[in-house]
């Protein structure tokens, strides 16, 4: 590594560490992810374009996903199966919330591919890849998803934390015999998931591995709190490296429309979750978190911090992710196929 480059890559996690520590002193919600994110953004907006630590975000996702997966006990899994129809309905509704965003961007001259893939509530890297195959503007698609994640990280945990104070709950034991087995298996699952070309491998691979083991063996195991904090710090420090002054100056009108459509989608999702909660036995707050458009890591961490149903939030978010991943391109091709018909006088 050339001289000076080590500081370039270490500066982001170090700035994030300072930001997370200050945020924890201020008792901010999810301090190690929000504090590190804001600290890195401030450094980059000051003109020092520090870079993401190679592999840092993947390591953070591996830790956080493993912790989330261990919340899936056998009784919780049975409850999720009993409400499978509701989970699929909620995930589908979240996907449909992208339609007003597409319409808003199209109304203001954004081309079809860019408007479509920028509005999909799916993984940013996957939507950029899909968009490239169909002629979208990759920079705008990436910017839209980055802004959506930033909005979710900075608003949703704060709103839910301040409106629903966390109640202390007995923590599961950290059984190192199981953890020393499951953590490497989760890493292998992530590598296999990536090899198979599946979405979000470093999140879904370890999550599915730990959740499966927890359900099959009826485990009551948890990662130490420090491991989750380290994961949040690595993720927040990496996310902050996607933002700088040029990002906020680029296409401000486009970003403003993305911001407005995302806020509207979040409000509608909250209302729909409240209505669903009135007809079921499931907690309304968990449904709201699960139906928020995007940010699976941050929303699951919020549910964990507030002692809500982490499994419900995760199930809704994972179902939505898979629906978007497998339906986005076919639906866009169908839309394109009807383009001449739609433009006919």
Helices and strands as residue ranges (DSSP letters): H 5-25, H 31-45, H 56-69, H 74-82, H 84-96, H 98-107, H 112-119, H 124-133, H 138-163, H 176-195, H 201-216, H 225-240, H 245-249, H 252-278, H 284-291, H 296-305, H 310-337, H 339-343
